[in-house]
């Protein structure tokens, strides 16, 4: 008799229970300012995934990475991120990116 094992899920959001979770005070409607912010090519941004919006969401391995805007493509932006030795081009909507904080 065969065992009834379930096949392991390998979806895009697997193992993200703590990574893609919002704090209780941040839940609810999303602020419009984050969506309406426009970015110029060459501007440094941080990829900060908003888990309540699935469209235009970059892969979870790029959550928290800093990159540079290279172009605008439709509603989304193309971000150049250096992951290891190879620069990657990440396409993400403005809900999932925010301007890099200045450290002083």
N, C-alpha and C positions, 0 to 999 in steps of 0.2 A: 504494500500500500504506500502511495506517495504522500509525502508531507505537504501540507497546504500552506507553504511559505508564500508570502506576498513579495512581489517584485519590488526592489528598492526604487523609490521615486528619485528621478534625476532632473527635476524641473528647475526652472531659473531661480525660484525662490526657496529651494530646499536648504535646510539648516540656517534659516534666517530668523528664528523666533525672537532672539534678543537683538540681533543686528538691525532688523527692519521693524522696530517697534517704537511708537511715539510715547512720550511721557504723558501721564494723565492730564496735565494742565495744557498740553499742546494739542489735545484731540479736539475734534469739532471742525468747524469751517476753516478753510485755508486762507491765509491773508492774501489779498489781491496785490499787495506791493511786491510780493515775491514773484508773481507771474508777470507783472507789468514792467519789471526792471529790464532795461535794455543794456546789452553789453557790447563793447566795441572790440574789434579784432586787436589782439595783443594784450587784452586785460586778463589779469590773473583771477581765477575763480576756484572755489572749493566745491567738489562734488558731494552734495549732502542729499541723499535719497529721501524723498517724502513717500512713505509706504502707502499712503491713502490714495495716491494717484499712480495708476499703473502705466498709463501711456507715456512714452518717452523716457522710461526708467532705464538708466544704465545698469550694467551688471554689478552685483554686490561687491565684487573684488575691487571696484574703483570707488567705493564709499569712503569718504574722508580724504581722497587724493586731491592734490592741487594741480591745476593745469592752466593752459593758456588758450583763450578763445582764438580760433583760427578763422572761422567764418560763420555766417548765419545760413541755415538751410531750412527754408520754410518757417515753421514756428520754433524749430529747435536750433541749437547751436552745436558746432563741431568744436570739440575741446581736444587739444593735444596734451596727452599725459605721458610722462616718462615712467614706464613700468619696467624696471630692470634696465637693460641696455637699449631696448627698442622703443622708440616713441610710438604711442598708440593714438588713434583718432577715435574719440568717444562722441557719439551723437546723443545729446540729452536735451530735454525740454527745460525751460527756465524754472519750472517748479522744483527741479532736482539739483539746481546749482545756486550758489550765492557768492557775492563778491568776497575776495580774500580779506581777512582782517589784517589791519596794519599793526605790526608789533612795534612798540616804542618803549 
